[in-house]
């Protein structure tokens, strides 16, 4: 009886271990509004995680109303929560500043980075017919900024910053109509911010012919944004690199996530990035060098992966 009882317990333990070894890890990934490029990225990541992990990681994508909401939800979420936001918002949340004033919470101090995703990249797109090749040439031209978006706010800021306030005609047209308005000659150019290559810029370059303006080193420094280079050949007719600015975006979780899950998420992300780029070129714009855009702690599980591949890390990441 003793042998049978011991055998039964041992068998049960083996079965339990087997179940644990093949247990599915479930993660919720909250990114952006449905229909946006960042929602499309989230869907790609979900599919890549499932395929890259052999089905052991299951990612459910949730629609979001924006980065601030993503950060705020940390207060009520568990260890399965992954979200995207610009690194600057993490600092504001942890410091109780700006939109997080009087909304501080200890949960914000537990936010940990996993990996960078494509940055919001500023594009100042001018039609070839306009003849504009630099910011000074925008004077007297009609520019579409759109409304309510990061790109619209940033575009308006740059126009004022670079001495064009009141010298540029701002078109009252939705950004979704930018390409057709450019083709019809209703506008001379438009401003958009999105991961490159941006679909609307691809369409405009292929159908109309455009010049995407470069910023000088001095202008980039004045914006206080992160410099980014769009490589030559990204868009039809683009023979040279484009120097512009960007707003980095990173996938985060919290210290509630266990180390192994964070490690597997990070490892699978980087190992499937090339495959994702086969479907959407914006993944080509992401590299391990972009860890320098992360200004707060990285999750220990993700750190383990980065140390394995010899990535450059800073004291702030530890």
WOJO-V425534 format. One record per residue. N is the residue number from 1. RES is the residue in three letters. PSI is psi as a letter, one per 20 degrees, with the letter a starting at -180 (none if undefined). Layout:
N RES PSI
N RES PSI
This chain:
1 UNK g
2 UNK g
3 UNK g
4 UNK g
5 UNK g
6 UNK g
7 UNK g
8 UNK g
9 UNK g
10 UNK g
11 UNK g
12 UNK h
13 UNK g
14 UNK g
15 UNK g
16 UNK g
17 UNK h
18 UNK g
19 UNK g
20 UNK g
21 UNK h
22 UNK j
23 UNK q
24 UNK p
25 UNK p
26 UNK p
27 UNK q
28 UNK p
29 UNK o
30 UNK p
31 UNK f
32 UNK a
33 UNK q
34 UNK p
35 UNK i
36 UNK r
37 UNK h
38 UNK h
39 UNK g
40 UNK g
41 UNK g
42 UNK g
43 UNK g
44 UNK g
45 UNK g
46 UNK g
47 UNK h
48 UNK h
49 UNK g
50 UNK g
51 UNK g
52 UNK h
53 UNK j
54 UNK k
55 UNK j
56 UNK i
57 UNK p
58 UNK o
59 UNK p
60 UNK p
61 UNK p
62 UNK p
63 UNK q
64 UNK q
65 UNK j
66 UNK r
67 UNK h
68 UNK g
69 UNK g
70 UNK g
71 UNK g
72 UNK h
73 UNK i
74 UNK h
75 UNK h
76 UNK j
77 UNK r
78 UNK b
79 UNK i
80 UNK j
81 UNK p
82 UNK p
83 UNK r
84 UNK q
85 UNK q
86 UNK q
87 UNK h
88 UNK h
89 UNK h
90 UNK g
91 UNK g
92 UNK g
93 UNK g
94 UNK h
95 UNK i
96 UNK k
97 UNK r
98 UNK c
99 UNK i
100 UNK j
101 UNK p
102 UNK j
103 UNK j
104 UNK q
105 UNK q
106 UNK h
107 UNK h
108 UNK h
109 UNK i
110 UNK j
111 UNK p
112 UNK p
113 UNK q
114 UNK f
115 UNK q
116 UNK q
117 UNK r
118 UNK p
119 UNK q
120 UNK o
121 UNK p
122 UNK p
123 UNK p
124 UNK o
125 UNK o
126 UNK p
127 UNK q
128 UNK h
129 UNK h
130 UNK h
131 UNK j
132 UNK p
133 UNK i
134 UNK r
135 UNK h
136 UNK h
137 UNK i
138 UNK i
139 UNK p
140 UNK i
141 UNK r
142 UNK p
143 UNK p
144 UNK p
145 UNK h
146 UNK a
147 UNK q
148 UNK i
149 UNK r
150 UNK g
151 UNK h
152 UNK g
153 UNK g
154 UNK g
155 UNK g
156 UNK h
157 UNK g
158 UNK h
159 UNK g
160 UNK g
161 UNK h
162 UNK k
163 UNK k
164 UNK j
165 UNK p
166 UNK i
167 UNK i
168 UNK p
169 UNK p
170 UNK o
171 UNK p
172 UNK m
173 UNK q
174 UNK q
175 UNK h
176 UNK i
177 UNK j
178 UNK g
179 UNK g
180 UNK h
181 UNK h
182 UNK g
183 UNK h
184 UNK i
185 UNK j
186 UNK h
187 UNK r
188 UNK h
189 UNK r
190 UNK r
191 UNK p
192 UNK q
193 UNK p
194 UNK r
195 UNK q
196 UNK q
197 UNK p
198 UNK p
199 UNK g
200 UNK h
201 UNK h
202 UNK g
203 UNK g
204 UNK g
205 UNK h
206 UNK h
207 UNK h
208 UNK h
209 UNK o
210 UNK r
211 UNK p
212 UNK o
213 UNK q
214 UNK q
215 UNK q
216 UNK r
217 UNK h
218 UNK g
219 UNK g
220 UNK g
221 UNK h
222 UNK h
223 UNK h
224 UNK k
225 UNK r
226 UNK p
227 UNK q
228 UNK q
229 UNK p
230 UNK o
231 UNK q
232 UNK q
233 UNK i
234 UNK h
235 UNK q
236 UNK p
237 UNK j
238 UNK o
239 UNK i
240 UNK r
241 UNK q
242 UNK p
243 UNK p
244 UNK a
245 UNK r
246 UNK r
247 UNK o
248 UNK q
249 UNK p
250 UNK q
251 UNK p
252 UNK r
253 UNK b
254 UNK r
255 UNK i
256 UNK h
257 UNK p
258 UNK q
259 UNK g
260 UNK h
261 UNK g
262 UNK h
263 UNK g
264 UNK h
265 UNK g
266 UNK g
267 UNK g
268 UNK h
269 UNK g
270 UNK h
271 UNK i
272 UNK i
273 UNK g
274 UNK h
275 UNK g
276 UNK h
277 UNK h
278 UNK h
279 UNK h
280 UNK o
281 UNK i
282 UNK h
283 UNK h
284 UNK i
285 UNK j
286 UNK p
287 UNK r
288 UNK h
289 UNK h
290 UNK i
291 UNK h
292 UNK i
293 UNK i
294 UNK p
295 UNK j
296 UNK a
297 UNK q
298 UNK q
299 UNK p
300 UNK h
301 UNK g
302 UNK h
303 UNK h
304 UNK g
305 UNK g
306 UNK h
307 UNK h
308 UNK h
309 UNK j
310 UNK k
311 UNK q
312 UNK p
313 UNK q
314 UNK r
315 UNK h
316 UNK h
317 UNK i
318 UNK none
